[in-house]
Amino acid sequence: MKTTHRHYSDEEGDFSRLCSFIMDHNSQVRRFSTWVLGRIVDWKYGVWGDKLSTPGFWEKNAQLWFDGFGKLAGFVISEEGASDFAIITTEGYRFLFEEMLNWAMENFGGRGPALSIEITALQTMEAAILEGYQFTKDASFYRSHFDLTSELGKVSLLADGFRIVDMKNHPDIRAKCILRRNAFGGKSDMNEEEIARESKIHEFGHQSPIYHPETDLYVVSPEGIFVSGCEALIDIQNLEADIERVCTHSNYRRRGFARVVIWECLARLQAMGIKKAHITGYSQAAVALYGSLSEGNQSEYLVYKG
């Protein structure tokens, strides 16, 4: 079949095109890739790295494939602009995987010591192709799934003085920056310049078309410190959400705060009419926590390097 491909272009409306593709093919994308709507939106509005200061970041890190009628059939994308990449297609165009892999190897291959791609455990055809190109399985991680059409189980109460707030009614971007920098970056102290820079990035992220401040949640200590948090990225079209950025300050870990804030997020999603929610865990502790909340309903994902 005839196909063409080109670089991502904001001027061509490709961000909306990618988002519509993910939503329209939600079931296929979730079965045969690790990407979802929230991840695509994060690629554009994500709150990490130096995307805002990297000229042409998005154009350099996505290649779109079109069928003979001009409809999007799939794409290659690099989340961080390094040697990581993903290949996502519609069900009928999975045969393009090898062609797209070769494109990624040629265009992203010089970015680091090894290319890295994530696939699902269901992608046996893609795994065979990767292994044929000397890629090897390097790691695995898991996504927990929650059926929000059923009653949520009970969760532990917060200790006296602690409470849950959201970014709509308690929009403290400064406290949010400090928590995430500590939880994800291991940094306890931030100067005012760093806080201002991080705040600007978070404010940019709040412009995301799926950002919902009522599900951007935090546990606050009696002293007003953000000690734990999470954020739901919602696909309204498919009534699904992915809970991301689950984090706890290093001084408050192993006290059940993450469990409580995740449960509150699930409850709010359920009240909105969302039918399914998902959380991805990379560490053993995260996988165990999310698995205990979802009663073992998990899917496996694989990381190949080559």
C-alpha positions, 0 to 999 in steps of 0.5 A: 500500500502507498504511504508517505511520511514527513516531519511533525509540523505545528503549522499543519495542525499535527498536535491535534492530529496526533491527539485525535489519532490516539483518541480514535484508536484508543483500544488499539493504541493501548494494546499495542503501545505504551503511549496514551493521550496524556503522554502525547499531550505531555510530549507537547506540554510536559513539565520536564527537560528543556523543551521550551528552550530547544528550538524545533524540539517537536519538529525534530522528534516526531515523524508522521506516516500517512496512507494513500488517502492522506489519513494518519497511519502511524508515527515515530516519536521521541519523548525526551529528544534523546535515544528513546523512541516509540512506534505507534500505528493503526491496527492495519498498518502494523506492517510498517513497524520495520520501515519505521524502525529503520527510520528511527535507527537512522535518525535517532541512532546517533543520540546516545550509546543505545536506542531505547523503545518500549513495547507491550507484552502483546507485541510479539511480532514487533519483538521479533523484528527488534531482536532481528535488529539486535535489540535486546530486552533490557527491563520491564514495567507494569500498568495497573488498571482500575474499573471505576464502574465498580465501588472503590475499596476503603482507604486509610484516613489521613493523620490529624492536620493533614488534608487534600487540596487541588490546584483549582482551589489551592493553586500553589505552584511554588509548593508543587514545584518544590515537592516534585523537584524533591520527589523526582530530582532528589533536590531538597533546596531550590533557590528563587531563580530555580523556583521561578524557572520551574513555575514557568514550566508548570504554568506552561503545562497548565495550558494543556488541553486536558489539564484538569486542576480538580484532579491535580491533587496534593496532601498538605501537612499541618505546616502547609507543605505539599508532601504527596501528590498525583495528577490525572490526565483525562481522555474524555472521549473514551472516559479513561484517565491515566494517573501520573506524577505520583510522588511523595516528599523524601521526608514523608515517605512510607506513611501512606500518603500516596495511597490516600491521594491516589484513592482521592483521585480515583474517587473524583474521576469516578464522580466525573463519570470516567469508567477506567483509570490506569497508573504506570509503575516502574519501581518495585515499590510503585508496582506493589502499591498500585497493584494492591489498589487495583487488585492485581489487574496489571499489564506488562510492558517491555523496554528493548535497547539496541 
